[in-house]
Amino acid sequence: MTMTEDRRDIGDRRSRTARFTQLPFAAVLLVVAVAALRIVQYHWREGAALIGAALLLAAVLRAVLPTARAGLLAIRGKAVDIVTYTGLAAAVLYVALTIIGGPFGSS
């Protein structure tokens, strides 16, 4: 096997694993897209709750996956990311579940 063939083999292995590195981030974005759809349909509380759920999903995925596989969910250190995602999720869920009345009074 020549040096060029070795490099191609390594490149092929990297590209196979690199394809799936961003799947956790894509899953979180999918939940956010569904949330945006619910908000556009005037179900803003459901949409906000789904955004909170997406942040919780991000926290769980960041906690479970190694940093190399977390993709764009890995921003800072693992502990900082988990605490930040969880705190933001708690804040969004609190707002979504406690506000009543107002211009979005329906739903």
N, CA, C and O atoms as a GROMACS GRO file, in nm:
protein
  428
    1MET      N    1   0.084  -0.117   0.000
    1MET     CA    2   0.000   0.000   0.000
    1MET      C    3   0.089   0.124   0.000
    1MET      O    4   0.183   0.134   0.079
    2THR      N    5   0.060   0.216  -0.087
    2THR     CA    6   0.141   0.337  -0.096
    2THR      C    7   0.090   0.442   0.003
    2THR      O    8  -0.016   0.427   0.064
    3MET      N    9   0.169   0.546   0.017
    3MET     CA   10   0.133   0.654   0.109
    3MET      C   11   0.003   0.722   0.067
    3MET      O   12  -0.077   0.760   0.151
    4THR      N   13  -0.016   0.737  -0.062
    4THR     CA   14  -0.138   0.801  -0.113
    4THR      C   15  -0.261   0.717  -0.080
    4THR      O   16  -0.364   0.771  -0.042
    5GLU      N   17  -0.249   0.585  -0.095
    5GLU     CA   18  -0.362   0.498  -0.062
    5GLU      C   19  -0.394   0.503   0.087
    5GLU      O   20  -0.510   0.500   0.126
    6ASP      N   21  -0.290   0.512   0.172
    6ASP     CA   22  -0.313   0.524   0.315
    6ASP      C   23  -0.389   0.653   0.347
    6ASP      O   24  -0.482   0.652   0.428
    7ARG      N   25  -0.351   0.761   0.283
    7ARG     CA   26  -0.418   0.890   0.307
    7ARG      C   27  -0.564   0.885   0.262
    7ARG      O   28  -0.652   0.938   0.329
    8ARG      N   29  -0.589   0.822   0.150
    8ARG     CA   30  -0.728   0.810   0.103
    8ARG      C   31  -0.812   0.730   0.201
    8ARG      O   32  -0.926   0.765   0.230
    9ASP      N   33  -0.754   0.621   0.252
    9ASP     CA   34  -0.826   0.537   0.346
    9ASP      C   35  -0.859   0.615   0.473
    9ASP      O   36  -0.970   0.605   0.525
   10ILE      N   37  -0.763   0.691   0.523
   10ILE     CA   38  -0.787   0.772   0.643
   10ILE      C   39  -0.891   0.878   0.612
   10ILE      O   40  -0.980   0.903   0.695
   11GLY      N   41  -0.883   0.941   0.497
   11GLY     CA   42  -0.980   1.042   0.458
   11GLY      C   43  -1.120   0.985   0.445
   11GLY      O   44  -1.217   1.051   0.483
   12ASP      N   45  -1.132   0.863   0.393
   12ASP     CA   46  -1.263   0.799   0.381
   12ASP      C   47  -1.324   0.772   0.518
   12ASP      O   48  -1.443   0.794   0.538
   13ARG      N   49  -1.243   0.726   0.613
   13ARG     CA   50  -1.293   0.700   0.748
   13ARG      C   51  -1.337   0.829   0.816
   13ARG      O   52  -1.439   0.832   0.884
   14ARG      N   53  -1.259   0.934   0.797
   14ARG     CA   54  -1.295   1.063   0.857
   14ARG      C   55  -1.424   1.117   0.799
   14ARG      O   56  -1.508   1.168   0.872
   15SER      N   57  -1.440   1.106   0.668
   15SER     CA   58  -1.560   1.162   0.606
   15SER      C   59  -1.685   1.085   0.649
   15SER      O   60  -1.792   1.143   0.662
   16ARG      N   61  -1.671   0.954   0.671
   16ARG     CA   62  -1.787   0.876   0.717
   16ARG      C   63  -1.831   0.919   0.856
   16ARG      O   64  -1.950   0.936   0.880
   17THR      N   65  -1.737   0.938   0.947
   17THR     CA   66  -1.774   0.980   1.082
   17THR      C   67  -1.812   1.128   1.085
   17THR      O   68  -1.896   1.168   1.166
   18ALA      N   69  -1.751   1.210   1.000
   18ALA     CA   70  -1.781   1.352   0.999
   18ALA      C   71  -1.922   1.381   0.949
   18ALA      O   72  -1.981   1.484   0.984
   19ARG      N   73  -1.975   1.293   0.870
   19ARG     CA   74  -2.112   1.313   0.819
   19ARG      C   75  -2.214   1.316   0.930
   19ARG      O   76  -2.314   1.388   0.923
   20PHE      N   77  -2.192   1.238   1.033
   20PHE     CA   78  -2.290   1.226   1.140
   20PHE      C   79  -2.257   1.310   1.262
   20PHE      O   80  -2.328   1.303   1.362
   21THR      N   81  -2.152   1.390   1.256
   21THR     CA   82  -2.114   1.471   1.370
   21THR      C   83  -2.219   1.576   1.403
   21THR      O   84  -2.239   1.608   1.520
   22GLN      N   85  -2.285   1.629   1.304
   22GLN     CA   86  -2.381   1.737   1.327
   22GLN      C   87  -2.525   1.689   1.346
   22GLN      O   88  -2.617   1.770   1.354
   23LEU      N   89  -2.546   1.558   1.354
   23LEU     CA   90  -2.682   1.507   1.375
   23LEU      C   91  -2.746   1.554   1.506
   23LEU      O   92  -2.865   1.585   1.505
   24PRO      N   93  -2.675   1.560   1.618
   24PRO     CA   94  -2.738   1.612   1.740
   24PRO      C   95  -2.788   1.756   1.724
   24PRO      O   96  -2.898   1.790   1.768
   25PHE      N   97  -2.706   1.838   1.661
   25PHE     CA   98  -2.747   1.977   1.637
   25PHE      C   99  -2.867   1.981   1.542
   25PHE      O  100  -2.957   2.063   1.561
   26ALA      N  101  -2.868   1.896   1.442
   26ALA     CA  102  -2.981   1.891   1.348
   26ALA      C  103  -3.110   1.849   1.419
   26ALA      O  104  -3.218   1.899   1.387
   27ALA      N  105  -3.099   1.757   1.515
   27ALA     CA  106  -3.218   1.715   1.590
   27ALA      C  107  -3.273   1.830   1.672
   27ALA      O  108  -3.395   1.850   1.679
   28VAL      N  109  -3.186   1.907   1.735
   28VAL     CA  110  -3.231   2.023   1.812
   28VAL      C  111  -3.294   2.126   1.719
   28VAL      O  112  -3.398   2.183   1.752
   29LEU      N  113  -3.234   2.150   1.605
   29LEU     CA  114  -3.290   2.245   1.509
   29LEU      C  115  -3.425   2.199   1.455
   29LEU      O  116  -3.511   2.282   1.426
   30LEU      N  117  -3.444   2.070   1.440
   30LEU     CA  118  -3.573   2.018   1.395
   30LEU      C  119  -3.683   2.051   1.497
   30LEU      O  120  -3.793   2.090   1.458
   31VAL      N  121  -3.653   2.034   1.624
   31VAL     CA  122  -3.752   2.068   1.728
   31VAL      C  123  -3.779   2.218   1.728
   31VAL      O  124  -3.894   2.259   1.746
   32VAL      N  125  -3.676   2.299   1.708
   32VAL     CA  126  -3.696   2.444   1.702
   32VAL      C  127  -3.779   2.482   1.580
   32VAL      O  128  -3.861   2.574   1.587
   33ALA      N  129  -3.761   2.414   1.469
   33ALA     CA  130  -3.841   2.441   1.348
   33ALA      C  131  -3.988   2.409   1.372
   33ALA      O  132  -4.076   2.484   1.329
   34VAL      N  133  -4.015   2.299   1.440
   34VAL     CA  134  -4.153   2.265   1.475
   34VAL      C  135  -4.210   2.371   1.569
   34VAL      O  136  -4.327   2.409   1.557
   35ALA      N  137  -4.128   2.418   1.663
   35ALA     CA  138  -4.172   2.523   1.755
   35ALA      C  139  -4.205   2.651   1.678
   35ALA      O  140  -4.306   2.716   1.707
   36ALA      N  141  -4.123   2.687   1.583
   36ALA     CA  142  -4.149   2.807   1.503
   36ALA      C  143  -4.279   2.793   1.426
   36ALA      O  144  -4.355   2.890   1.412
   37LEU      N  145  -4.304   2.675   1.376
   37LEU     CA  146  -4.430   2.651   1.305
   37LEU      C  147  -4.550   2.670   1.398
   37LEU      O  148  -4.649   2.731   1.359
   38ARG      N  149  -4.540   2.618   1.521
   38ARG     CA  150  -4.649   2.634   1.618
   38ARG      C  151  -4.668   2.781   1.655
   38ARG      O  152  -4.781   2.827   1.673
   39ILE      N  153  -4.559   2.856   1.665
   39ILE     CA  154  -4.570   2.998   1.698
   39ILE      C  155  -4.637   3.073   1.584
   39ILE      O  156  -4.721   3.160   1.609
   40VAL      N  157  -4.602   3.042   1.462
   40VAL     CA  158  -4.662   3.107   1.346
   40VAL      C  159  -4.812   3.075   1.338
   40VAL      O  160  -4.891   3.156   1.288
   41GLN      N  161  -4.851   2.960   1.387
   41GLN     CA  162  -4.992   2.920   1.387
   41GLN      C  163  -5.067   2.976   1.509
   41GLN      O  164  -5.178   2.933   1.538
   42TYR      N  165  -5.007   3.073   1.579
   42TYR     CA  166  -5.066   3.140   1.695
   42TYR      C  167  -5.084   3.049   1.816
   42TYR      O  168  -5.172   3.072   1.898
   43HIS      N  169  -5.002   2.948   1.827
   43HIS     CA  170  -4.996   2.864   1.947
   43HIS      C  171  -4.860   2.891   2.012
   43HIS      O  172  -4.775   2.802   2.021
   44TRP      N  173  -4.842   3.016   2.058
   44TRP     CA  174  -4.711   3.060   2.102
   44TRP      C  175  -4.664   2.990   2.227
   44TRP      O  176  -4.544   2.968   2.245
   45ARG      N  177  -4.757   2.952   2.316
   45ARG     CA  178  -4.715   2.882   2.438
   45ARG      C  179  -4.659   2.743   2.405
   45ARG      O  180  -4.558   2.702   2.461
   46GLU      N  181  -4.725   2.674   2.316
   46GLU     CA  182  -4.674   2.543   2.273
   46GLU      C  183  -4.539   2.558   2.205
   46GLU      O  184  -4.447   2.479   2.228
   47GLY      N  185  -4.527   2.660   2.121
   47GLY     CA  186  -4.400   2.685   2.053
   47GLY      C  187  -4.289   2.718   2.150
   47GLY      O  188  -4.177   2.668   2.137
   48ALA      N  189  -4.319   2.802   2.249
   48ALA     CA  190  -4.218   2.837   2.349
   48ALA      C  191  -4.181   2.714   2.432
   48ALA      O  192  -4.063   2.695   2.465
   49ALA      N  193  -4.280   2.632   2.466
   49ALA     CA  194  -4.250   2.510   2.541
   49ALA      C  195  -4.163   2.415   2.458
   49ALA      O  196  -4.076   2.348   2.512
   50LEU      N  197  -4.187   2.410   2.328
   50LEU     CA  198  -4.104   2.326   2.242
   50LEU      C  199  -3.961   2.380   2.232
   50LEU      O  200  -3.866   2.302   2.222
   51ILE      N  201  -3.946   2.511   2.235
   51ILE     CA  202  -3.811   2.567   2.236
   51ILE      C  203  -3.740   2.529   2.365
   51ILE      O  204  -3.622   2.495   2.364
   52GLY      N  205  -3.813   2.535   2.477
   52GLY     CA  206  -3.755   2.489   2.603
   52GLY      C  207  -3.718   2.342   2.598
   52GLY      O  208  -3.613   2.301   2.649
   53ALA      N  209  -3.803   2.262   2.535
   53ALA     CA  210  -3.774   2.119   2.519
   53ALA      C  211  -3.651   2.098   2.430
   53ALA      O  212  -3.572   2.007   2.455
   54ALA      N  213  -3.636   2.181   2.327
   54ALA     CA  214  -3.518   2.171   2.241
   54ALA      C  215  -3.391   2.202   2.319
   54ALA      O  216  -3.288   2.138   2.299
   55LEU      N  217  -3.399   2.301   2.408
   55LEU     CA  218  -3.282   2.333   2.490
   55LEU      C  219  -3.251   2.219   2.588
   55LEU      O  220  -3.134   2.188   2.613
   56LEU      N  221  -3.355   2.158   2.643
   56LEU     CA  222  -3.331   2.042   2.729
   56LEU      C  223  -3.271   1.926   2.650
   56LEU      O  224  -3.182   1.856   2.699
   57LEU      N  225  -3.319   1.906   2.529
   57LEU     CA  226  -3.262   1.803   2.442
   57LEU      C  227  -3.114   1.832   2.416
   57LEU      O  228  -3.031   1.741   2.418
   58ALA      N  229  -3.082   1.958   2.392
   58ALA     CA  230  -2.942   1.996   2.370
   58ALA      C  231  -2.859   1.965   2.493
   58ALA      O  232  -2.746   1.916   2.482
   59ALA      N  233  -2.913   1.993   2.612
   59ALA     CA  234  -2.839   1.965   2.735
   59ALA      C  235  -2.816   1.815   2.752
   59ALA      O  236  -2.707   1.773   2.790
   60VAL      N  237  -2.918   1.735   2.726
   60VAL     CA  238  -2.905   1.590   2.740
   60VAL      C  239  -2.805   1.535   2.639
   60VAL      O  240  -2.719   1.453   2.674
   61LEU      N  241  -2.816   1.579   2.515
   61LEU     CA  242  -2.722   1.531   2.412
   61LEU      C  243  -2.580   1.573   2.444
   61LEU      O  244  -2.486   1.496   2.423
   62ARG      N  245  -2.563   1.694   2.495
   62ARG     CA  246  -2.428   1.740   2.531
   62ARG      C  247  -2.372   1.660   2.647
   62ARG      O  248  -2.252   1.635   2.653
   63ALA      N  249  -2.459   1.619   2.740
   63ALA     CA  250  -2.414   1.540   2.855
   63ALA      C  251  -2.378   1.398   2.814
   63ALA      O  252  -2.282   1.341   2.867
   64VAL      N  253  -2.452   1.341   2.722
   64VAL     CA  254  -2.435   1.200   2.685
   64VAL      C  255  -2.323   1.179   2.583
   64VAL      O  256  -2.246   1.084   2.594
   65LEU      N  257  -2.315   1.267   2.486
   65LEU     CA  258  -2.220   1.247   2.376
   65LEU      C  259  -2.081   1.299   2.412
   65LEU      O  260  -2.068   1.399   2.484
   66PRO      N  261  -1.976   1.232   2.362
   66PRO     CA  262  -1.842   1.287   2.380
   66PRO      C  263  -1.827   1.416   2.299
   66PRO      O  264  -1.901   1.439   2.203
   67THR      N  265  -1.733   1.498   2.336
   67THR     CA  266  -1.715   1.628   2.272
   67THR      C  267  -1.693   1.616   2.122
   67THR      O  268  -1.741   1.699   2.045
   68ALA      N  269  -1.622   1.514   2.079
   68ALA     CA  270  -1.595   1.497   1.936
   68ALA      C  271  -1.722   1.468   1.857
   68ALA      O  272  -1.728   1.497   1.737
   69ARG      N  273  -1.823   1.412   1.921
   69ARG     CA  274  -1.947   1.379   1.852
   69ARG      C  275  -2.059   1.478   1.876
   69ARG      O  276  -2.166   1.466   1.815
   70ALA      N  277  -2.038   1.576   1.964
   70ALA     CA  278  -2.144   1.673   1.996
   70ALA      C  279  -2.163   1.776   1.887
   70ALA      O  280  -2.267   1.842   1.882
   71GLY      N  281  -2.066   1.792   1.800
   71GLY     CA  282  -2.080   1.885   1.689
   71GLY      C  283  -2.093   2.029   1.737
   71GLY      O  284  -2.019   2.072   1.825
   72LEU      N  285  -2.189   2.101   1.680
   72LEU     CA  286  -2.208   2.242   1.714
   72LEU      C  287  -2.272   2.263   1.850
   72LEU      O  288  -2.285   2.378   1.894
   73LEU      N  289  -2.313   2.158   1.918
   73LEU     CA  290  -2.364   2.173   2.054
   73LEU      C  291  -2.251   2.200   2.153
   73LEU      O  292  -2.274   2.253   2.261
   74ALA      N  293  -2.130   2.164   2.115
   74ALA     CA  294  -2.013   2.187   2.202
   74ALA      C  295  -1.962   2.328   2.177
   74ALA      O  296  -1.897   2.356   2.076
   75ILE      N  297  -1.991   2.417   2.271
   75ILE     CA  298  -1.949   2.556   2.257
   75ILE      C  299  -1.834   2.586   2.353
   75ILE      O  300  -1.728   2.633   2.311
   76ARG      N  301  -1.855   2.557   2.478
   76ARG     CA  302  -1.754   2.577   2.582
   76ARG      C  303  -1.721   2.440   2.640
   76ARG      O  304  -1.728   2.339   2.570
   77GLY      N  305  -1.686   2.437   2.765
   77GLY     CA  306  -1.664   2.310   2.832
   77GLY      C  307  -1.796   2.236   2.850
   77GLY      O  308  -1.903   2.296   2.844
   78LYS      N  309  -1.786   2.107   2.870
   78LYS     CA  310  -1.906   2.025   2.881
   78LYS      C  311  -1.997   2.071   2.994
   78LYS      O  312  -2.118   2.085   2.975
   79ALA      N  313  -1.941   2.095   3.111
   79ALA     CA  314  -2.023   2.137   3.226
   79ALA      C  315  -2.089   2.272   3.201
   79ALA      O  316  -2.205   2.292   3.235
   80VAL      N  317  -2.014   2.366   3.143
   80VAL     CA  318  -2.070   2.498   3.115
   80VAL      C  319  -2.185   2.487   3.015
   80VAL      O  320  -2.289   2.551   3.032
   81ASP      N  321  -2.167   2.408   2.911
   81ASP     CA  322  -2.273   2.390   2.811
   81ASP      C  323  -2.398   2.330   2.874
   81ASP      O  324  -2.508   2.378   2.847
   82ILE      N  325  -2.383   2.229   2.956
   82ILE     CA  326  -2.498   2.162   3.016
   82ILE      C  327  -2.573   2.258   3.108
   82ILE      O  328  -2.696   2.266   3.104
   83VAL      N  329  -2.499   2.330   3.192
   83VAL     CA  330  -2.563   2.425   3.284
   83VAL      C  331  -2.632   2.537   3.206
   83VAL      O  332  -2.743   2.578   3.242
   84THR      N  333  -2.569   2.586   3.102
   84THR     CA  334  -2.627   2.694   3.023
   84THR      C  335  -2.753   2.649   2.951
   84THR      O  336  -2.856   2.718   2.957
   85TYR      N  337  -2.747   2.535   2.883
   85TYR     CA  338  -2.865   2.485   2.813
   85TYR      C  339  -2.980   2.458   2.910
   85TYR      O  340  -3.095   2.491   2.881
   86THR      N  341  -2.949   2.400   3.025
   86THR     CA  342  -3.053   2.369   3.123
   86THR      C  343  -3.112   2.497   3.182
   86THR      O  344  -3.234   2.507   3.198
   87GLY      N  345  -3.029   2.594   3.213
   87GLY     CA  346  -3.078   2.721   3.267
   87GLY      C  347  -3.166   2.795   3.168
   87GLY      O  348  -3.272   2.846   3.205
   88LEU      N  349  -3.124   2.801   3.044
   88LEU     CA  350  -3.207   2.866   2.942
   88LEU      C  351  -3.338   2.792   2.920
   88LEU      O  352  -3.443   2.854   2.902
   89ALA      N  353  -3.332   2.659   2.923
   89ALA     CA  354  -3.455   2.580   2.908
   89ALA      C  355  -3.551   2.608   3.023
   89ALA      O  356  -3.671   2.624   3.002
   90ALA      N  357  -3.499   2.614   3.145
   90ALA     CA  358  -3.584   2.642   3.262
   90ALA      C  359  -3.648   2.780   3.250
   90ALA      O  360  -3.766   2.796   3.281
   91ALA      N  361  -3.572   2.879   3.206
   91ALA     CA  362  -3.625   3.014   3.191
   91ALA      C  363  -3.734   3.020   3.085
   91ALA      O  364  -3.840   3.079   3.108
   92VAL      N  365  -3.710   2.960   2.971
   92VAL     CA  366  -3.809   2.961   2.863
   92VAL      C  367  -3.934   2.884   2.904
   92VAL      O  368  -4.046   2.931   2.880
   93LEU      N  369  -3.917   2.769   2.966
   93LEU     CA  370  -4.034   2.692   3.011
   93LEU      C  371  -4.112   2.766   3.119
   93LEU      O  372  -4.235   2.762   3.120
   94TYR      N  373  -4.042   2.834   3.208
   94TYR     CA  374  -4.110   2.911   3.312
   94TYR      C  375  -4.198   3.019   3.248
   94TYR      O  376  -4.315   3.035   3.285
   95VAL      N  377  -4.142   3.092   3.155
   95VAL     CA  378  -4.219   3.198   3.087
   95VAL      C  379  -4.335   3.138   3.010
   95VAL      O  380  -4.447   3.190   3.016
   96ALA      N  381  -4.311   3.030   2.937
   96ALA     CA  382  -4.415   2.970   2.854
   96ALA      C  383  -4.530   2.915   2.938
   96ALA      O  384  -4.646   2.920   2.895
   97LEU      N  385  -4.499   2.864   3.055
   97LEU     CA  386  -4.603   2.798   3.134
   97LEU      C  387  -4.671   2.888   3.237
   97LEU      O  388  -4.773   2.848   3.294
   98THR      N  389  -4.617   3.006   3.263
   98THR     CA  390  -4.676   3.089   3.368
   98THR      C  391  -4.745   3.214   3.318
   98THR      O  392  -4.832   3.266   3.389
   99ILE      N  393  -4.712   3.266   3.201
   99ILE     CA  394  -4.776   3.387   3.154
   99ILE      C  395  -4.918   3.355   3.109
   99ILE      O  396  -4.942   3.261   3.034
  100ILE      N  397  -5.012   3.436   3.157
  100ILE     CA  398  -5.151   3.420   3.115
  100ILE      C  399  -5.203   3.554   3.062
  100ILE      O  400  -5.150   3.660   3.096
  101GLY      N  401  -5.304   3.547   2.981
  101GLY     CA  402  -5.363   3.669   2.926
  101GLY      C  403  -5.273   3.735   2.826
  101GLY      O  404  -5.190   3.669   2.763
  102GLY      N  405  -5.288   3.866   2.811
  102GLY     CA  406  -5.205   3.941   2.718
  102GLY      C  407  -5.256   3.929   2.576
  102GLY      O  408  -5.362   3.871   2.551
  103PRO      N  409  -5.179   3.984   2.481
  103PRO     CA  410  -5.225   3.983   2.342
  103PRO      C  411  -5.233   3.843   2.282
  103PRO      O  412  -5.300   3.823   2.181
  104PHE      N  413  -5.165   3.747   2.343
  104PHE     CA  414  -5.170   3.611   2.292
  104PHE      C  415  -5.258   3.527   2.384
  104PHE      O  416  -5.224   3.412   2.411
  105GLY      N  417  -5.366   3.580   2.431
  105GLY     CA  418  -5.450   3.516   2.530
  105GLY      C  419  -5.506   3.381   2.490
  105GLY      O  420  -5.531   3.297   2.575
  106SER      N  421  -5.526   3.359   2.362
  106SER     CA  422  -5.580   3.229   2.321
  106SER      C  423  -5.474   3.123   2.331
  106SER      O  424  -5.354   3.152   2.322
  107SER      N  425  -5.518   3.000   2.351
  107SER     CA  426  -5.432   2.881   2.364
  107SER      C  427  -5.369   2.884   2.496
  107SER      O  428  -5.293   2.793   2.529
   0.00000   0.00000   0.00000
